[in-house]
Amino acid sequence: MIPKDFANRFAEEWIESWNSHDLDRILSHYADDFEMSSPVIAQLMHEPSGTLRGKDAVRAYWTKALAQRPDLHFELANVFAGANSVTISYRGHRGLSAEVFWFNPELKVYRASAHYLA
């Protein structure tokens, strides 16, 4: 089970790391072989599945995304703790968004999925 205090700390640090635009800080939350899914991956990286695997692939994606949004800023809205996952809803340039993070036993994210308002 994911403790509520861990979920809240993770969410705050995740938001702060994105707002810092420091990719190493952002990627520190993730396992080396994590999987990231997002509809933006399909658009920006021309990956029809919308999924990338591994820090190197995701680093390339996030580098490109941050270059397009030098003023990127997120505001935390809600945090949801699950059995082995955390969902964060936040406001950014796409409006209200949510990401789901699944954690390995070392409490590193091994899978994440971004969601945007339809």
C-alpha positions as CSV (number, residue, x, y, z in Angstrom):
1,M,0.0,0.0,0.0
2,I,1.2,3.5,-0.7
3,P,1.1,5.6,2.5
4,K,-0.7,9.0,2.1
5,D,2.4,10.9,3.4
6,F,4.6,9.3,0.8
7,A,2.0,10.1,-1.9
8,N,1.8,13.7,-0.9
9,R,5.6,14.1,-0.6
10,F,6.1,12.4,-4.0
11,A,3.5,14.7,-5.6
12,E,5.0,17.9,-4.2
13,E,8.6,16.9,-5.2
14,W,7.4,15.8,-8.7
15,I,5.7,19.2,-9.3
16,E,8.7,21.1,-7.9
17,S,11.1,19.1,-10.1
18,W,9.0,19.8,-13.3
19,N,8.9,23.5,-12.3
20,S,12.7,23.5,-12.0
21,H,13.0,22.2,-15.6
22,D,15.9,20.0,-14.3
23,L,15.7,16.7,-16.2
24,D,18.0,14.9,-13.9
25,R,15.8,15.9,-10.9
26,I,12.7,14.9,-12.8
27,L,14.1,11.5,-13.9
28,S,15.3,10.7,-10.4
29,H,11.8,9.6,-9.6
30,Y,11.9,6.8,-12.2
31,A,13.5,3.4,-12.6
32,D,16.0,3.1,-15.4
33,D,13.7,0.9,-17.5
34,F,10.4,2.7,-16.8
35,E,7.6,3.0,-19.3
36,M,5.9,6.3,-20.1
37,S,2.6,6.6,-22.0
38,S,1.1,9.8,-23.2
39,P,-0.9,11.0,-26.2
40,V,1.7,13.8,-26.5
41,I,4.4,11.1,-27.2
42,A,2.4,10.1,-30.3
43,Q,2.4,13.7,-31.5
44,L,5.8,14.9,-30.5
45,M,7.9,11.8,-31.0
46,H,5.9,10.2,-33.8
47,E,5.5,7.0,-31.8
48,P,2.0,5.6,-32.7
49,S,1.7,3.6,-29.5
50,G,2.1,6.7,-27.4
51,T,4.6,4.7,-25.2
52,L,8.4,5.1,-24.6
53,R,10.6,2.7,-22.6
54,G,13.7,3.6,-20.7
55,K,15.2,6.8,-19.3
56,D,17.1,7.6,-22.5
57,A,14.0,7.5,-24.7
58,V,12.0,9.5,-22.2
59,R,14.8,12.0,-21.7
60,A,14.8,12.7,-25.4
61,Y,11.0,13.3,-25.3
62,W,11.1,15.5,-22.3
63,T,14.0,17.5,-23.6
64,K,12.0,18.2,-26.7
65,A,8.9,19.0,-24.8
66,L,10.6,21.4,-22.4
67,A,12.3,23.2,-25.3
68,Q,8.9,23.9,-26.7
69,R,7.6,25.1,-23.3
70,P,10.3,27.1,-21.6
71,D,7.7,28.7,-19.4
72,L,6.2,25.3,-18.3
73,H,4.7,25.5,-14.8
74,F,2.5,23.0,-13.0
75,E,0.2,23.7,-10.0
76,L,-0.8,20.7,-7.9
77,A,-4.5,20.1,-7.6
78,N,-5.1,16.7,-6.0
79,V,-3.2,13.6,-4.9
80,F,-4.7,10.1,-4.8
81,A,-3.0,7.1,-3.2
82,G,-3.7,3.6,-4.4
83,A,-2.5,0.1,-3.6
84,N,0.8,0.5,-5.5
85,S,0.2,3.7,-7.4
86,V,-0.3,7.4,-7.0
87,T,-2.4,9.7,-9.2
88,I,-1.6,13.4,-9.3
89,S,-4.0,15.9,-10.9
90,Y,-2.4,19.3,-11.7
91,R,-3.0,22.4,-13.8
92,G,-0.6,23.3,-16.6
93,H,-0.6,24.7,-20.1
94,R,-3.0,21.9,-21.2
95,G,-5.4,22.8,-18.4
96,L,-6.4,20.2,-15.8
97,S,-4.3,17.0,-16.3
98,A,-3.6,13.8,-14.4
99,E,-0.7,11.3,-14.2
100,V,-0.8,7.8,-12.8
101,F,2.5,6.4,-11.4
102,W,3.1,2.8,-10.5
103,F,5.9,2.1,-8.0
104,N,8.4,-0.8,-7.7
105,P,9.5,-2.1,-4.3
106,E,12.3,0.6,-4.2
107,L,9.5,3.2,-4.6
108,K,10.8,4.3,-8.0
109,V,8.2,4.7,-10.8
110,Y,8.3,1.8,-13.2
111,R,5.3,2.9,-15.3
112,A,3.5,6.2,-15.7
113,S,0.6,7.4,-17.8
114,A,-0.4,11.0,-18.6
115,H,-4.0,11.9,-19.1
116,Y,-5.5,15.2,-20.5
117,L,-9.1,16.5,-20.6
118,A,-10.9,15.2,-23.7
